[in-house]
């Protein structure tokens, strides 16, 4: 056996030397099948900042200040990605709002399917209620699917849906969220809620409550006017509001009405577009 082992080692060395003589290098081993490159966005997708640099971006799912309480899968960088028609329509709406002393601020744009899967796993874990007091204070977590707050597919994954608000200029900074800080109900008076720099919309973003319905009759006065200002500015540019969420708008017609993408939210996904 010792002689056989020696012979095999000699054969291997000889083969490697021959390969080196022919190619000038030793071939690297093939990468494992699991090292497949990550998917990238189709060329119809762009970073919003490449179309409009004035729209504020506060990408909540890249942070711990969201209903899950941790950064969400697939959000590699705090970046808004959209299909180009949706981004250009937002730019047009922004120009109209800037003239009135306001700016748009986006909370979420394209959302990869892996992020939606993260939401689904979280919703099934009934023990994890660390963010309940702020985001779903009156909703039993076991009802999130039945009540429509969580689903296994999201229009955001098609690339033309955006969650956003309006900020009065000059925009005040929003302080950083401190994990573990005392939470306040998302429908509390604005001066008591987390100090977002948005105008008062009656609830915070991602508030799982019927008060978030765009035309909820309990929302009146300046709060209702702000919702109508946002809805009107976006409707003029082809966006349709989801009636259950004052912040949720989809550009129509969607370039990808039946495709749910899963490339990560990262500059690399749209580099060169």
C-alpha positions as CSV (number, residue, x, y, z in Angstrom):
1,X,0.0,0.0,0.0
2,X,2.9,2.3,0.8
3,X,4.2,1.8,-2.8
4,X,0.8,2.5,-4.2
5,X,0.4,5.7,-2.2
6,X,3.8,6.9,-3.3
7,X,3.0,6.2,-6.9
8,X,-0.3,8.1,-6.7
9,X,1.4,11.1,-5.2
10,X,4.0,11.1,-7.9
11,X,1.3,10.9,-10.6
12,X,-0.6,13.9,-9.0
13,X,2.6,16.0,-8.9
14,X,3.5,15.1,-12.5
15,X,0.0,16.0,-13.7
16,X,0.0,19.3,-11.9
17,X,3.5,20.1,-13.3
18,X,2.2,19.3,-16.8
19,X,-0.8,21.5,-16.4
20,X,1.5,24.3,-15.1
21,X,3.8,23.9,-18.1
22,X,0.8,24.2,-20.5
23,X,-1.2,27.0,-18.9
24,X,1.2,28.8,-16.7
25,X,-1.1,28.2,-13.7
26,X,-2.7,25.5,-11.7
27,X,-6.5,25.3,-12.2
28,X,-8.5,26.5,-9.2
29,X,-11.0,24.0,-7.8
30,X,-14.6,24.5,-9.0
31,X,-16.7,26.7,-6.6
32,X,-19.4,24.8,-4.7
33,X,-22.8,24.9,-6.3
34,X,-24.1,27.0,-3.3
35,X,-21.9,29.9,-4.4
36,X,-24.2,30.9,-7.2
37,X,-24.2,34.7,-7.8
38,X,-27.1,36.7,-6.2
39,X,-29.8,37.8,-8.6
40,X,-29.7,41.3,-9.9
41,X,-32.6,43.6,-10.8
42,X,-33.8,43.8,-14.4
43,X,-32.7,47.0,-16.2
44,X,-36.1,48.5,-15.7
45,X,-35.2,49.0,-12.0
46,X,-33.3,52.0,-10.7
47,X,-32.2,53.6,-7.4
48,X,-34.6,56.4,-6.6
49,X,-31.7,58.7,-5.8
50,X,-30.6,58.4,-9.5
51,X,-33.9,59.9,-10.6
52,X,-34.5,62.4,-7.7
53,X,-32.0,63.2,-5.0
54,X,-34.3,65.5,-3.1
55,X,-36.8,62.8,-1.9
56,X,-35.9,61.8,1.7
57,X,-35.3,58.1,2.4
58,X,-35.9,56.5,5.8
59,X,-35.8,52.8,5.0
60,X,-37.4,51.4,8.1
61,X,-36.8,47.7,7.3
62,X,-33.0,48.2,7.3
63,X,-33.3,49.2,10.9
64,X,-34.7,47.8,14.2
65,X,-37.6,50.4,14.2
66,X,-40.2,48.3,12.5
67,X,-42.9,45.9,13.6
68,X,-40.5,42.9,13.5
69,X,-38.0,44.7,15.8
70,X,-34.9,43.8,13.7
71,X,-33.3,44.5,10.3
72,X,-35.3,42.5,7.8
73,X,-33.8,39.9,5.4
74,X,-32.7,41.2,2.0
75,X,-32.2,44.8,3.0
76,X,-28.5,45.1,2.6
77,X,-28.4,48.9,2.4
78,X,-30.8,51.8,3.2
79,X,-31.8,52.3,-0.4
80,X,-35.0,52.9,-2.3
81,X,-35.2,50.8,-5.5
82,X,-38.2,51.1,-7.9
83,X,-39.1,50.5,-11.5
84,X,-38.1,53.5,-13.5
85,X,-41.6,54.6,-14.4
86,X,-42.6,54.6,-10.7
87,X,-39.4,56.5,-9.8
88,X,-40.0,59.1,-12.5
89,X,-43.7,59.5,-11.4
90,X,-42.5,60.1,-7.8
91,X,-40.1,62.7,-9.2
92,X,-43.0,64.6,-10.8
93,X,-45.0,64.5,-7.6
94,X,-42.0,65.7,-5.7
95,X,-41.7,68.8,-7.9
96,X,-45.3,69.7,-7.2
97,X,-44.9,69.3,-3.5
98,X,-41.6,71.2,-3.3
99,X,-43.4,74.2,-4.8
100,X,-45.8,74.0,-1.9
101,X,-43.1,73.7,0.8
102,X,-43.1,70.0,1.3
103,X,-41.0,67.0,0.4
104,X,-41.8,63.3,0.0
105,X,-40.1,60.8,2.3
106,X,-40.1,57.1,1.5
107,X,-40.2,54.3,4.1
108,X,-40.1,51.3,1.8
109,X,-40.0,50.7,-1.9
110,X,-39.1,47.5,-3.7
111,X,-39.2,44.6,-1.1
112,X,-37.5,41.3,-1.9
113,X,-39.5,38.1,-1.5
114,X,-37.1,37.0,1.2
115,X,-38.2,40.0,3.3
116,X,-41.8,38.9,2.9
117,X,-40.8,35.4,4.0
118,X,-39.2,37.0,7.1
119,X,-42.5,38.8,7.9
120,X,-44.4,35.5,7.6
121,X,-42.0,33.6,9.9
122,X,-42.2,36.4,12.5
123,X,-46.0,36.5,12.3
124,X,-46.2,32.8,13.0
125,X,-44.0,33.2,16.1
126,X,-46.7,34.2,18.6
127,X,-44.2,34.6,21.4
128,X,-42.3,37.5,19.8
129,X,-44.3,40.6,20.6
130,X,-41.4,43.0,21.4
131,X,-42.9,45.7,19.1
132,X,-46.5,45.1,19.8
133,X,-47.1,48.3,21.9
134,X,-46.2,50.6,19.0
135,X,-47.2,48.8,15.9
136,X,-50.2,46.6,16.7
137,X,-51.4,47.5,20.2
138,X,-55.0,46.4,19.8
139,X,-54.5,43.5,17.4
140,X,-53.9,39.9,18.6
141,X,-50.9,38.7,16.8
142,X,-52.7,35.4,15.9
143,X,-55.0,37.6,13.8
144,X,-52.3,39.2,11.6
145,X,-53.0,36.9,8.6
146,X,-56.7,36.8,8.9
147,X,-57.0,40.6,9.2
148,X,-54.8,41.2,6.2
149,X,-51.8,42.8,7.9
150,X,-49.4,40.0,6.8
151,X,-49.5,38.0,3.6
152,X,-47.2,35.6,1.8
153,X,-46.9,37.9,-1.2
154,X,-46.5,41.6,-1.4
155,X,-47.0,44.1,-4.3
156,X,-43.8,45.7,-3.1
157,X,-41.9,42.8,-4.6
158,X,-43.1,43.8,-8.1
159,X,-41.2,47.0,-7.8
160,X,-43.8,49.7,-8.4
161,X,-45.3,50.0,-4.9
162,X,-44.0,52.5,-2.3
163,X,-44.7,53.4,1.3
164,X,-44.2,57.1,1.9
165,X,-45.3,60.3,3.7
166,X,-44.9,64.1,3.5
167,X,-42.4,66.3,5.4
168,X,-42.7,70.0,5.8
169,X,-39.7,72.0,4.7
170,X,-37.2,72.7,6.1
171,X,-37.1,69.1,7.2
172,X,-36.2,68.5,10.8
173,X,-34.0,65.5,11.5
174,X,-35.5,62.3,12.9
175,X,-33.6,61.0,15.9
176,X,-32.3,57.4,15.8
177,X,-34.4,54.7,17.4
178,X,-32.9,53.1,20.4
179,X,-33.6,49.4,20.7
180,X,-35.4,48.7,23.9
181,X,-36.7,52.2,24.4
182,X,-40.2,52.7,25.7
183,X,-42.8,52.3,22.9
184,X,-45.9,54.4,22.4
185,X,-49.0,53.4,20.5
186,X,-48.8,54.3,16.8
187,X,-52.2,56.1,17.0
188,X,-51.3,58.2,20.0
189,X,-51.2,62.0,19.6
190,X,-48.2,63.0,17.4
191,X,-46.4,64.7,20.3
192,X,-46.4,61.4,22.2
193,X,-45.5,59.1,19.3
194,X,-41.9,58.4,18.1
195,X,-40.7,61.7,16.8
196,X,-40.9,61.1,13.0
197,X,-40.4,64.4,11.0
198,X,-43.5,63.6,8.9
199,X,-46.5,65.9,9.1
200,X,-49.3,64.6,11.3
201,X,-51.1,61.8,9.5
202,X,-53.1,60.6,12.5
203,X,-51.0,57.5,13.0
204,X,-47.4,56.5,12.5
205,X,-46.1,54.4,9.6
206,X,-47.1,50.7,9.6
207,X,-49.7,51.1,12.3
208,X,-51.8,47.9,12.3
209,X,-55.1,49.6,13.1
210,X,-58.2,50.8,11.3
211,X,-57.2,54.4,12.0
212,X,-54.6,53.8,9.3
213,X,-57.4,53.5,6.7
214,X,-57.0,56.5,4.4
215,X,-60.5,57.8,4.9
216,X,-61.2,56.6,8.4
217,X,-63.9,59.0,9.8
218,X,-62.0,59.5,13.0
219,X,-59.2,61.3,11.2
220,X,-60.3,64.9,10.7
221,X,-58.8,68.4,10.5
222,X,-55.2,68.8,9.6
223,X,-54.5,65.1,9.8
224,X,-57.1,64.4,7.1
225,X,-55.9,67.3,5.0
226,X,-52.4,65.9,5.1
227,X,-53.6,62.4,3.9
228,X,-55.5,64.0,1.1
229,X,-52.5,66.1,0.1
230,X,-50.4,63.0,-0.2
231,X,-53.1,61.0,-2.0
232,X,-53.9,63.8,-4.4
233,X,-50.2,64.6,-5.3
234,X,-49.6,60.9,-6.1
235,X,-52.9,60.2,-7.9
236,X,-52.0,63.0,-10.4
237,X,-49.0,61.0,-11.4
238,X,-50.7,57.6,-11.7
239,X,-50.4,56.2,-8.2
240,X,-53.3,54.3,-6.6
241,X,-53.7,54.2,-2.9
242,X,-54.4,51.1,-0.8
243,X,-57.5,52.2,1.2
244,X,-56.3,50.3,4.3
245,X,-53.0,52.1,4.5
246,X,-52.6,55.9,4.0
247,X,-48.9,55.4,3.2
248,X,-49.2,52.7,0.5
249,X,-49.3,53.5,-3.2
250,X,-48.8,51.6,-6.4
251,X,-47.9,53.1,-9.8
252,X,-50.1,51.9,-12.6
253,X,-49.7,50.4,-15.1
254,X,-47.1,48.2,-13.4
255,X,-44.2,47.1,-15.6
256,X,-44.2,43.7,-13.8
257,X,-47.8,43.0,-12.7
258,X,-47.2,39.3,-12.1
259,X,-43.6,38.9,-11.0
260,X,-42.3,38.9,-7.4
261,X,-38.6,39.5,-7.4
262,X,-36.0,38.5,-4.8
263,X,-32.8,40.4,-5.6
264,X,-31.4,42.1,-2.5
265,X,-31.9,45.8,-1.7
266,X,-28.4,46.9,-2.5
267,X,-26.6,49.3,-4.9
268,X,-25.1,46.3,-6.6
269,X,-28.5,45.1,-7.7
270,X,-29.0,48.2,-9.9
271,X,-25.4,49.1,-10.7
272,X,-25.1,50.6,-14.2
273,X,-28.9,50.9,-14.7
